[in-house]
Amino acid sequence: MPEFADRLANVEVSASAAMTALARDMRASGIAVISLSQGEPDFQTPDHVVEAAHAAARAGDTKYPPTEGTRALKEAVARKFRRDNGLDYAPDEILIANGGKQIIFDALMATLNPGDEVVIPRPSWISYADMAKFAGGVPVGVPCPQNNGFKLRAEDLDAAITPRTRWLILNFPNNPTGAACSRAEMQAIAEVMLKHPHVWILTDDMYEHLIYDDFAFCTIAEVDPRLRDRVLTVNGASKAYAMTGWRIGYCGGPKRLIKAMANVQGQSTSGVSTVGQAATIAALDGPQDLLAERAAVYRNRRDLVVEMLSGAPGLTCHKPEGAFYVFPNAAGCLGKTSKGGRKIGTDIDFVTALLTEKQVAVVQGAAYGMSPYFRVSYATDTESLKEACGRIQEFCRELA
């Protein structure tokens, strides 16, 4: 039989996607599962965005697009970067792709040689490490402990960088913890990176607009412009505008890097859906009030989830600054047995037993590089969150 490529050997299926698929299958079989495993807004795409896509299709904007993105969307992205981030990117410094994930994939494929290292603060979205490995690189995890608010310490970052380091990937607000960096904390990271001019910096700002309690978002190229020529600022329409299915990501960065990434994209997917690009122009240029309105809803949900999970025996739950995740520590539940007779030795045991016995789907912290935690997404309706957290409390009370 024909064989598969060696590059697939160490690439894993996303744990959150796997858990979401399992919950979906259980629902289809009639089991009342509440899924808190997927990082997808439960809001609808705004009406004016949908109408813009419809108008574009009606107007015949349905032909092959430029590989690097339409001029109109790149100009809208440039306006967004100036308005929200104080960053001035020219159109040839901007790339449009099929979601933020393809932006990151393009960047790593365009720059990594076998054995090059990619420094990734952990816990982290698992795809960073897997994409690095797919491109021939070596992911290097840097622990961000709970006692530091799940944030990256400058001294730990400095110690992780070697002559083989090619990238640092930042993601604040963070998936899976919701941690966000203050300007001072980001400046400390910038000072380290100024010492290492051979390293590119990728900042995944997908959760930029999901910030709570008057916390101010910042991004590294804006915090320290001296790094601008080495920074790839990544964002997209998915989280802020509830456009996950539209698959539109964008980035700003040095012209030579953008050109190399566009070359990679040209040999994989080429350009991005024209109607999706038209919709994203409407999202970026249209009314922005919905961002604060939806963030306020998420903040209330965060407070509810943190309070209820903190009341569950054996769990501790850090209150995050942003995103729509919490990352509870289940250490107090380990070594116990569930009501259904399942031994809880790891966070994987915990989430498996929780799904089986209480029909609540969450994702084990091991998938993000830190145990014994688990990730809860509160991007779902409040009543479902109350019910799910109540079931988690019950599960923990019944452990013996």
Secondary structure, 3 states (H helix, E strand, C coil): CCCCCHHHCCCCCCHHHHHHHHHHHHHHCCCCCEECCCCCCCCCCCHHHHHHHHHHHHCCCCCCCCCCCCHHHHHHHHHHHHHHHCCCCCHHHEEEECCHHHHHHHHHHHHCCCCCEEEEEECCCHHHHHHHHHCCCEEEEEECCHHHCCCCCHHHHHHHCCCCEEEEEECCCCCCCCCCCCHHHHHHHHHHHHCCCCCEEEEECCCCCCECCCCCCCCHHHHCHHHHHHEEEEEECCCCCCCHHHCCEEEECCHHHHHHHHHHHHCCCCCCCHHHHHHHHHHHHCCCHHHHHHHHHHHHHHHHHHHHHHCCCCCECCCCCECCEECCECHHHCCEECCCCCEECCHHHHHHHHHHHHCEECEEHHHHCCCCEEEEECCCCHHHHHHHHHHHHHHHHCCC
